[in-house]
């Protein structure tokens, strides 16, 4: 039987995990659903799906719009996402190239 596919972890993901799985993890950090030290390395898809459901529920009161977050959460969101974009660019992520290749 084949070993189930596991997530490599947000810090091991190419280009800083600038995709939906990375966003779910970062949003889970923002809402305190998992500690910021949790990279989700080794998680099965079912665990990430369950985390997605929790993140979706956490965003509902704010309609998924960061500017609607209360000040403490907005500060955390800004800090986490600014750091993610900086790291992704250092790893070679180019958002314009991603758009051109889609």
N, C-alpha and C positions, 0 to 999 in steps of 0.2 A: 504494500500500500504506500502511496506517495505521501511524503510529509506535506502538511498543509502550508500554503504560502503565508509568510509572515511579513509584516511591515518592517522595513529597514531602520526606521526611526527618523524623526524629523531632522536631526543633526547629521545624519548620514545620507539623506536624500539629495540627489543632484540638484544643483541650482537653488539650494535653500528651501526646497519643498514649496515652491510657489505654484501650488495647484490646490485642488479642493481638499485633499487629505491634510495638507499643511495648514490650510485655513481652518479646518475643523479643530485641529490640535491647538492652534494659536487662539482661536475663539474660546476653546475650553479653558485655556490659561486665563484669558480675560475674565471669564465668569467664575473662576475658581472651582471649576468642575474637576480639574486635575491640577496638581502642583506644577509650577513652571519648570521644575526639574524632570518632569515626566516627558520622555521623548516618544513614547509609544513603541519603542523598539521591541520587536518580537510579538507584537499584538497580531492576533488573527483578524481577518476581515469582519467577523461578527462583533468583535470588541470595538472596532472603529465605527461600525454601523450603529452600535448602541450609543457611542459617544456622540455621533452625529445627531441622533434623536434628542439627546440631552441639550446639545448646543442649539438645535432648532427651537426647542422649547424655551431656552434662556433668551433667545433673540426675539421671540414673539411679542413681548410687551413694547419692544422698540422698533418693530417692523423691519428688523435687519439693518437699520440705519445707524451708523456709529454716532452721528451728531445728536441722536435722541437718547444716548446713554447718559446716566447720571455722571457728574463730574469725576468721581473716583474711577468708574469703569471706563470712561472716555480717556482719562489719563493713562490707565493701564493699556487700553487698546492702542493708543498712539505710541506708547513706549515699545510695546511688543511688535507692532507692525513696522515701525520705523527701523528697529533693529533687524527685523527679518528682511526688509528690502535692502538694507545696507549689506548684510551678510550675503544675500543672494547675488547682488551686483559684484561683490568681491569674488564670488564663485563663478562668475561669467554669465549670470542671468541677464538677458536683454529683453525687456517686455516688448519692445518694438519688433524684434525679430520673431518673437512668439506669435504676434499678430500676423505678420507677413507670411509665416509658415502654416497658418491654420486654414 
